[in-house]
């Protein structure tokens, strides 16, 4: 079984995209957590936790964008 190595550049791009979407909609972390129970956006945005695909899906649905729109412009190294 292989060892998981996190791509820090990709992780940072995902964090920045999540912050951008939240701020564009005028939401605080607290308001977003209230709206989407079970997602600790503060820990995600601080890089403590990585969002799962399920979490990204829930956030995209909340923001009314597709996963492909979310990842547009995000580069994998």
Secondary structure, DSSP 8 states (H G I E B T S, - for coil): -------HHHHHHHHHHHHHHHHHTT--HHHHHHHSTT--HHHHHTTSS---HHHHHHHHHHHT--HHHHHTT----
